[in-house]
Amino acid sequence: MEILDNFKAIEVESPVDKIIRQIRDLIIAGYLNPGDKLPSERKLSEKFSVGRTHIRNAIRKLEFYGIVTTNPQSGVFVKGADIAAMKGLITNVMKIEDPDFYSLVETRCFLEISSVENAALRRNDEDLKSLEEACKAYEDKVHQNLPPENEDFLFHLKIAEASHNSVSKTLLLIVLPDILEIYRREHVCANVGVKKSFVEHRNIFNAIKEGDPNLAAKYMKEHLSDVLEFSRKKRNL
């Protein structure tokens, strides 16, 4: 057993990881610069010899981290980024593959409760404006009977920004894309109740606006309790 303890499991890269790595290497080497347009989804699919779903998932992750941006009419473009920071960030993008949903949600809860407490103490007028806009965007989607997953996560990211803790925000950005993907696949919002979240978002926002960290943390715990329970049940299936 002592000899076996010195061995490490072989990590096999997924197609999404390989796509992200190649795009990263091209940006770092200077072959892709801020403002450059990536080839079309079809051409990338043919070049990488993978299905378009893998291309879309890789682009979605890179976009979520602010490395590329998508214009529905024009295509996908490289955004400006600090190369040193991007190296570490893309490494983190590729670390979580086929994750334990419960562990992701549990980690998210720890981070979100800390973030909302700090947001209540540190938010400024610009933060409150951004949070109000994110709240309204979520509510608009609910009124239109459209899936509000993206607006939900935007609201939570704005809370992380209002906490003025860049490490906390980065950690959330590492776990949120994978959680969002599972949310979509499992229709989590439908299971935990969109309209209930509608009210909870407003309660959280008002507590942050009032500068009450204890009340903000209380509302955040209540807001995340349903999805935490959902992920716990899913783990035990």
FIDOMI-298546 format. One line per 8 residues: number of its first residue (from 1); their letters; for each residue x, y, z negated of C-alpha. Coordinates in nm, 4 decimals, padded with zeros to 6 digits. Each point is the difference from the previous one (the first is absolute). Last residue first. Example, Ala and Ser with C-alpha at 12.3 -4.5 7.8 and 13.67 -1.06 7.14 Angstrom:
2	SA	01.3670,-00.1060,-00.7140  -00.1370,-00.3440,-00.0660
This chain:
237	LNRKKRSF	-03.0889,00.8859,00.4885  00.1905,00.1300,-00.3029  00.1849,00.2753,00.1863  -00.3235,00.1195,00.1611  -00.1579,00.0337,-00.3433  00.2895,00.2171,-00.1189  -00.0136,00.2091,00.3198  -00.3715,00.0728,-00.0542
229	ELVDSLHE	00.0635,00.0827,-00.3671  00.2698,00.2492,00.0980  -00.2319,00.1378,00.2711  -00.2711,00.0594,-00.2584  00.2285,00.1483,-00.2668  00.1657,00.2529,00.2336  -00.2553,00.2802,-00.0457  -00.0440,-00.0673,-00.3718
221	KMYKAALN	00.3754,00.0202,-00.0543  00.0121,00.3203,00.2083  -00.2834,00.1538,-00.2046  00.1805,-00.0685,-00.3276  00.3317,00.1266,00.1390  -00.1644,00.3289,00.1076  -00.1658,00.0347,-00.3419  00.3336,-00.0447,-00.1753
213	PDGEKIAN	00.1836,00.2310,00.2413  -00.2464,00.2944,-00.0420  00.1095,00.2890,00.2233  -00.3560,00.1012,00.0865  00.0769,-00.0412,00.3714  00.1457,-00.3437,-00.0668  -00.3149,-00.0983,-00.1915  -00.2173,00.1413,00.2804
205	FINRHEVF	00.1898,-00.2004,00.2633  -00.0334,-00.3224,-00.1974  -00.3736,00.0502,-00.0480  -00.0454,00.0853,00.3673  00.1850,-00.3134,00.1080  -00.2139,-00.2050,-00.2384  -00.3243,00.1259,00.1544  00.0965,-00.1083,00.3539
197	SKKVGVNA	00.1568,-00.3173,-00.1387  -00.3481,-00.1081,-00.1137  -00.1302,00.0800,00.3479  00.2624,-00.2247,00.1578  -00.0732,-00.3034,-00.2151  00.2531,-00.2609,-00.1085  -00.0850,-00.2609,00.2632  -00.0564,00.2370,00.2918
189	CVHERRYI	00.3286,00.1710,-00.0749  00.1718,-00.3381,-00.0116  -00.0941,-00.1019,00.3519  00.2503,-00.2888,-00.0295  00.1965,00.0849,00.3154  -00.0244,00.3759,-00.0476  00.0968,-00.0122,-00.3675  00.2829,-00.2432,00.0858
181	ELIDPLVI	00.1483,00.2515,00.2460  -00.0471,00.2821,-00.2501  00.1823,-00.1984,-00.2687  00.2922,-00.0586,00.2359  00.0163,00.3699,00.0882  -00.0347,00.1046,-00.3675  00.2935,-00.1906,-00.1521  00.3020,00.1917,00.1331
173	LLLTKSVS	-00.1797,00.3340,00.0176  -00.0849,-00.0316,-00.3679  00.3683,-00.0477,-00.0805  00.0846,00.3094,00.2053  -00.2595,00.2096,-00.1861  00.1324,-00.1114,-00.3385  00.3542,00.0835,00.1082  -00.1043,00.3445,00.1270
165	NHSAEAIK	-00.1600,00.1030,-00.3291  -00.1886,00.3237,00.0564  -00.3207,-00.1527,-00.1420  -00.1927,00.1962,00.2638  00.1684,-00.2084,00.2704  -00.1152,-00.3205,-00.1702  -00.3528,00.1422,-00.0224  00.0178,00.0853,00.3701
157	LHFLFDEN	00.0974,-00.3612,00.0648  -00.3120,-00.1142,-00.1836  -00.2237,00.2214,00.2117  00.1710,-00.1193,00.3176  -00.0592,-00.3575,-00.1086  -00.3754,00.0545,-00.0229  -00.0054,00.1926,00.3274  00.1656,-00.2933,00.1764
149	EPPLNQHV	-00.2425,-00.2520,-00.1511  -00.3146,00.2083,00.0723  -00.1868,-00.2471,00.2233  -00.2814,00.1972,00.1712  -00.3542,00.0496,-00.1322  00.0099,00.3650,00.1132  -00.0678,00.1208,-00.3561  00.2800,-00.2287,-00.1221
141	KDEYAKCA	00.2400,00.1417,00.2579  -00.0853,00.3554,-00.1056  00.0561,-00.0898,-00.3652  00.3502,-00.1258,00.0731  00.0872,00.3171,00.1949  -00.1472,00.2084,-00.2849  00.2242,-00.1626,-00.2591  00.3046,00.0438,00.2226
133	EELSKLDE	-00.0843,00.3696,00.0447  -00.0431,00.0472,-00.3762  00.3290,-00.1795,-00.0637  00.1813,00.2226,00.2476  -00.1465,00.3149,-00.1588  00.0870,-00.1225,-00.3484  00.3592,-00.0660,00.1086  00.0278,00.3500,00.1496
125	DNRRLAAN	-00.1273,00.1539,-00.3232  00.2568,-00.1856,-00.2106  -00.0028,-00.3431,-00.1592  00.2480,-00.0737,-00.2818  -00.1982,-00.1182,-00.3024  -00.2986,-00.1632,00.1688  00.2311,-00.1369,00.2700  00.2259,-00.1532,-00.2651
117	EVSSIELF	-00.2913,-00.1969,-00.1458  -00.1179,-00.0946,00.3499  00.3430,-00.1291,00.0942  00.0421,-00.2165,-00.3114  -00.3406,-00.1596,00.0551  00.0750,-00.0470,00.3699  00.3357,-00.1720,-00.0536  -00.1281,-00.2569,-00.2479
109	CRTEVLSY	-00.3091,-00.0648,00.2133  00.2052,-00.0457,00.3178  00.2117,-00.2619,-00.1714  -00.3144,-00.1944,-00.0926  -00.1310,00.0368,00.3555  00.3224,-00.1337,00.1511  00.0221,-00.2834,-00.2519  -00.3622,-00.0975,00.0688
101	FDPDEIKM	00.0554,-00.0029,00.3762  00.3054,-00.2259,-00.0189  00.1962,00.1138,00.3033  00.0270,-00.1528,00.3483  00.2976,00.2276,00.0736  00.1309,00.2661,-00.2350  00.3669,00.0825,00.0603  -00.0338,00.1357,00.3542
93	VNTILGKM	-00.1279,00.3463,-00.0880  00.2597,00.0204,-00.2787  00.2835,-00.0334,00.2498  -00.1785,00.2612,00.2094  00.0140,00.2417,-00.2926  00.3650,-00.0647,-00.0783  00.1124,00.0729,00.3538  -00.2452,00.2910,00.0267
85	AAIDAGKV	00.1555,00.1806,-00.2954  00.3411,-00.0084,00.1632  -00.1425,00.1050,00.3375  -00.2005,00.2963,-00.1309  -00.3054,00.0001,00.2226  -00.1480,00.1913,00.2939  -00.2892,-00.1861,00.1552  00.0226,-00.2513,00.2841
77	FVGSQPNT	-00.3041,00.0056,00.2293  -00.2824,-00.2437,00.0764  -00.2400,00.0663,00.2867  -00.1484,00.3015,00.1807  -00.3775,00.0017,-00.0383  -00.0317,-00.1829,-00.3330  00.3055,00.1847,-00.1396  00.1837,-00.2311,-00.2355
69	TVIGYFEL	00.2817,00.1055,-00.2326  00.3217,-00.1818,-00.0791  00.2220,-00.0196,-00.3080  -00.2651,00.1406,-00.2357  -00.0214,-00.3089,-00.2184  -00.3560,-00.0746,00.1109  00.1116,00.0453,00.3596  00.2734,-00.2624,-00.0315
61	KRIANRIH	-00.2472,-00.2404,-00.1612  -00.2646,00.0575,00.2671  00.2598,-00.0294,00.2775  00.1086,-00.3406,-00.1325  -00.3605,-00.1188,-00.0346  -00.0877,00.1212,00.3504  00.2998,-00.1765,00.1548  -00.0812,-00.3238,-00.1832
53	TRGVSFKE	-00.3614,00.0199,00.1194  00.1241,00.0589,00.3555  00.1289,-00.3556,00.0192  00.3708,-00.0719,00.0151  00.2561,-00.0273,00.2788  00.1932,00.3003,-00.1363  00.0196,00.1618,00.3441  -00.3528,-00.1028,00.1044
45	SLKRESPL	-00.1584,00.1251,-00.3220  00.2064,00.3185,00.0172  -00.1238,00.0577,00.3553  -00.3632,-00.0557,-00.0973  00.0222,00.2207,-00.3101  00.1433,00.2784,00.2124  00.3635,00.0998,-00.0254  00.0898,00.2312,-00.2911
37	KDGPNLYG	-00.0006,00.3755,00.0569  00.2921,00.2114,-00.1162  -00.0866,00.2988,-00.2203  00.2608,-00.0755,-00.2646  00.2765,-00.2068,00.1630  00.0239,-00.3571,00.1267  00.3359,-00.1132,00.1362  00.1652,00.1747,-00.2935
29	AIILDRIQ	00.1480,-00.3110,-00.1587  -00.2209,00.0454,-00.3074  -00.3120,00.0329,00.2169  00.0867,-00.3065,00.2118  00.0825,-00.2039,-00.3110  -00.3314,00.0915,-00.1626  -00.1971,-00.0989,00.3115  00.1815,-00.3336,00.0027
21	RIIKDVPS	-00.0626,-00.0593,-00.3713  -00.3698,00.0872,00.0257  -00.0467,-00.2462,00.2876  00.1867,-00.2733,-00.1878  -00.2045,00.0561,-00.3157  -00.3270,-00.0198,00.1965  00.1123,-00.3260,00.1655  00.0591,-00.1457,-00.3492
13	EVEIAKFN	00.3514,-00.0398,-00.1299  00.0895,-00.3359,-00.1505  00.1556,00.0214,-00.3441  00.2138,-00.2994,-00.0860  -00.0360,-00.0876,-00.3673  00.3121,00.0611,-00.2029  00.2560,-00.2540,-00.1164  00.2054,00.0426,-00.3154
5	DLIEM	-00.2678,-00.1584,-00.2184  00.0296,-00.3138,00.2111  00.3564,-00.0500,-00.1238  -00.1079,00.0239,-00.3643  -00.2933,-00.2357,00.0658
